[in-house]
Amino acid sequence: MSRPEKILIVGGGIAGMTAAAAIAQQGFAVTLLESAPEFGEIGAGVTLSPNAMKGLDFIGACEAATKAGVEPARQRIQHWEDGRTLVEKDRTGQMDKYGAPYLTIHRADLHEVLTEAARTSGVDLRCGAPVVSSEGTTVTLADGSTVSGDLLIGADGVKSVIRERFDPKEPHFTGHVAWRTLVPVTEDIKDLSDFPGIIIGPGAMITRYNIRNYEAMNLVFFARQEGWTDDGWTTPVDPEEIRKVYQGWCGDAQRLIDAACQQPMYKWALNARTALDSWIIDDNVTLIGDAAHAMTPFLGHGAACGIEDAVVLARALKASDTIAEGLKRYQDARHERATFIQGESNNNADRMQGQDTSLFGLGEMKDEESLGLFEYDPRTVEV
């Protein structure tokens, strides 16, 4: 573009912070508004596949993220009844194969890396700035003040205020509930730490992977369950609830449950969004990340999609003469892929938590690697 446009981003999560850094590095003036009183992430672990790491490389954050994360050498899928390995994956050589590493990392550690990238890129970072409504490219904050830009980007998650202008419907409950916790890696579970992965069963699964220099394990328990739709991340859990859901599961599952029940544990409902036909309004308002395509976590690609969106949007704006042209380039480059991943993520829950007593649908299971998602490069994809 011929002049520096003022870009306004609502939401300082993974997608928003990546976008802020990426767009500012292209020479634009960027203001980011975050509702939380300070910058940071709640939650626990997140997976960063090679395609996501290529996006972090674009903003100069790949090396810092790699240092803060863990590169697993292998992963596996186990059977719920006896713990036998159904599928084993070799994760060595990801850099040689895909041009970037495969990481597991604590969300807070990743967010710290992204915030530093945005700050050093000159982004005007404002926390304690909850947006309650928007009109045109002007947003109104909870205190009644307004902030305007030439382009408004909604990166404010599954409950996005900006998305309400595209689709007034509330996020829908997917039928899945999750419980999460972090546990120290002790001798009791070190063998499970050394071989991270998933235990799958009828209507439920347990995911585990390492973070923070292998000193902690991120545990997430998923199950189909009705009657709970609160998607907050901080609802405490009675440990007996977990024991009841996974009663009769294998010894490895019980060891993970025993470790989890000794730590604070939190529960949330998995809510998602239906796909939008368009992410653009009036050629100057758009969406990225969960605000655009909130999905279930069964492909481990929610964060990756947000990072991809951010980098492609920044490149599209840089390559265009007008904001309208930039948004069209962004949507043309991203909509089909993100919608596909959104749908496949939802479908994967059915594949992995089916009722097949032997393999639970593994014969038809597709994962992020078999779907070819790792080859994608947001740094070079055509815009």
N, C-alpha and C positions, 0 to 999 in steps of 0.2 A: 504494500500500500504506500501511497505517496506521502502520508503523514502519520505520525504516531496517534493511533486511536486509543481512547480510554476504555479499557476492558474491565468489567465488573463481574466478579465471580462470587456466587453465594454458596458457601459450604467449604470448610477447610479439612475435609477428609482426604483419603488417598487420591481420589480423582481430582478434587479441587486443588489440592496443594501441588500435584504434579502439573496440572494445567497452568497454575499461576507461574511456576518456575519456567515451564516451557514457553509460554507466550511472552513473558517478560524478556526471555533470552532472545526472542525474535525482534526486540526493539519496541514493544508496546508498553504503555503505561498500564499497570495492573493493580487493582484494588481487590483484596479478598476479604469477605465478611464471614465470620464464624460466630455462631450463637453461643458456644461454650465460653466460660469466663477466662479460659486459658487454652493455648494450643496444646493438643495431645490427643491420644487415642485410648479409648477403653477397649475391652475385649482381650483377646489372647493372641493366638497365632494366625498367620496368614501364609499361603503358598504363593511364591513368585516363580512362575514357569519362565523358560528362556525368552518367550515373546515379551513378557512383562519386563524382564531384565534389560532387553534391548531398548525398551522405552525409558528405563531409568538411565541407561547409558546416554541417551539423547540429552538429558538434562545434567549430565556429569555426576550422577549419583550411584552408578552401578558399583563402583569400587567400595564406597562407604556402606552400601547395603550388603554387599558380599561379606565384608568384615563383621557386620552386625548379625548376620544370619548363619544358617547351617546348610551345608550342601550334603544331602543324604546320598550314600553310595548305593542303596538299594531300598526297595519297598515291596510289600506283599499284601495280598488279600487272603484272609483266613476264613475257614468255616466255623460257624458259631457253635456247633455241637462238640467238635473234637479239636478245634484249633489248627487242623491241617492246612497247609498252604495250598491255595487254589491257583493263584497266579503270583509269579515273582517278577519284579521289574528291576533291571540294572540301570541305575541312574549315574554311573560313572561315564565320563566322556561327553557330558552334555555340551560343554564349550566347543569341543571339536565337531560335534554332530550338528548343533544348532546355532553356534556363534555366541552363546551366552550361557551362564550357569543356571541351575535349578536350585532354588532356595526355599527354606522354611524359616520364618522370622517372626518375632513378636511384633504386633501391630504398633505398639508404642515406639519400638526401636526404628521401624520403617518410617513412621510419621516424623520422628526426630530428624532423620536423614532428609526427608522431603521438605520439612519446614526450613531447615538450614539452606537447602538449595534455593527455595523461594526467597528467603531473606537476602542471601548473597546476590540474587538476581535482581534485587531492587524492588520487590513486590511490597506494596503497602498492605501489611498484614494487620487486620483489626479483629480482635477477639471480643467477646462480650457484646456482640452486635447481632442479635437475633432478628431476622427478617420475617415480618408478619404478612406482607403483601407486596405486590408489584404491579406497575402499570407502565406500559412501554418498556423503557430501559431504566426506569427509576424504581427503587425499592424503598419501602417504608419499614423502619425499625420499630421495635417494641416501645421505644421511648418517644415515638412520633417523628423523629428526624428522618430525613430522606438522603439517599445517595444515588447518584446518577452516573451513567456511562454511555458510551456509544454502542456497546455490545453487552448484553446481559447473559451470563452463563449460569444455569442452574446445576450446581454440583452438590445439592443438599440432601442426597440420599433417598431412601425408599419413601419417606414421608415428605418429599420435596414440596415446598411452598410454590416454587416456580412451576413445577409440573402441573399444578392445579389448573393453570391456564391452558394446558394441552388436553388434560383429561381430569375431570372433577371427581372421578371415582376413587374410593379409598383403596389402599393396597389390599389384596385378598390373601386369606389364610391358605397355605398350601397343603394343610393336613399333616405337617411335620412339626415336631417340637425338638428342640436341642437343649442339652445341658453341657456346660463347658467348665473347665477348670485347668489350672496349671499345677503340676506335681513335680517335686524334686526327683531327679533320677537317682534312686537308691539301688543298692545291690539286689533288692527284691524284684526290681523291674528292669534292671540294666539290660538283660537279654532282649527285652521288648523294645527298649530304647535303641539297641544296636540294630534292630530290624523293624523299623517303623512301618505303618500301613493301616489296614482296615480289617476289622472283623465284621462279616456280614451275616445277617440272618433274616428270617421272615418279618418284614415290617420294621426292622431296626438295624443299626450298624454302629460301630465304635471306631473312631478315627484317632490315630496318635502320631505325633511327630515331634522332633526335637527343636528347641530354640535355645538361644543364649549359651552358645558354646557347649551344647549337649548337657548343660546343668539342669535344665527343666524340660518337661514334656508337656506339650499341649494335648489335652484330651477333650474330644467332643463326642457326646453320645446323641445319636439321632433316633427318633422313633415316630411312627405314625400314631397320632393321639389327638382325639377331639376334646373340645371343652376348654381349651387354653389358647388364646389368641393374642396375648400381650407380647409384643416384640421388643420390649425393653431388654437391655443387656445386663441388668443388675438385680434381677429378682432372685433372692436366695432360695436354695433347694434343700428339702429334707433328704438326707442321704438314703433313707429307706425307700424313697420313690425310685431311685436308680436301681437299687437291689431288687425291687419288685419287677420292674420292667425287664431286667436281664436275668431273671431267675432261670436256672438251668443252662445258662451259657457255659462255655468251656473254661478251663482253668486259667488260661491267659486273660480272658475277659474278667474273671473274678479278681485276679491280681490287680488289673487296672482299676476296677471298681473299688477295691480295698484302698488303693492309693488315693483315688479321687475323693473318697468319703472322709479322708483325713484333712482335706483342704476346703476352703470356701468354694462353693459351687453355685453357678447361676443358670437360670433357665430362660429361654425365650422361644416364642413361636416364630416359625419361618414364614414370613409374608413376602409376597412378590408382586410384580406388576405384569399386566398384559402388554404385549408389544405395541408400540405406537407406529402409526403410518408415517409420521413426520416428527422430527425433533426441532423444527424451525417455526417460529412465529414472526411475521412482519419483517423478515430478513434481518432481524437484529436481536432475537432472543433464541437461545438454544439450550440443550440439556446434554450432560455427560454423566458417565458412571451410573450408579444405581438410580439416580433421578430419571435417566433415560430408559434403563433396561434392567431394573432390579431382578435378580434371579436367585434361585436356590443354590446352595454351595456344593452340589453334588458333582461338579466338574472342577471345583477349586479355581474358578476363573473370574469371579466377581471383581477382585482387585485388578487382575490383569486387564480385563476389559476397560476399566476406568482409566488405567495408565495408557492403554492404547488410544482411547478416545482423546485424552489430553494431548498426547504428542501429535496425533494426526490433525487435530484442530489447530494447534499452534502452527504446524507446517502449512496447512491450508490457508490460514490467515496471511502468513508471510508470502505465500505464492500468489495472492490475489490483489486486485486493484481496489476492491470494495469489500466491506463486511459481508454483504449479500452473496458475493461470489465465493468468499471464503467459507461461509456456512454451507453453501451448496456443495462445494468440493468436499468438505468434511462429511456431510451426510451421505453423499454418493460413495465415499470411501469406506464408511463405517457401518451403515445401517444394516446391510445384508449380513455381515459377519456377526455383529452383536446380537441381532435377532436370532440367528442360527444358534449361537452359543446359549442364549437365553432359553430357547426351546430344548436343546439337547441336555442342558443342565437339569431341567425339570424331568425330562424323560429318564435320565440316568438313575433317579431315585427309584423308579419302577423296576429298572433292570437289576439294581443292586439289592433291593429289598423285596424281591418277589417271593413266591411261595414254592418254587422248585426245591424239593427236599435235598437235592444233591449239589447243585451248582448255583441256584438262585438266579438263573438267567445269564450266567457268565458267558454262555455260548453266544449270546447276542449283545453282551455288554460292550459299550464303547467308552473310551476314556479320552482325556484331552490330547494324549499323544497319538492314539490310533485315529482320531479325527483330524489329525494334521495341524493342530492349533499351534504347536511349538515353532513351526517354520515361519510364521508370520513375523514381519519386521515393520513396526510402526515408523521407523526411521526412514524407510525407503519405499513403502507402499505408495502407489500412484495416488496423488491428490490433484 
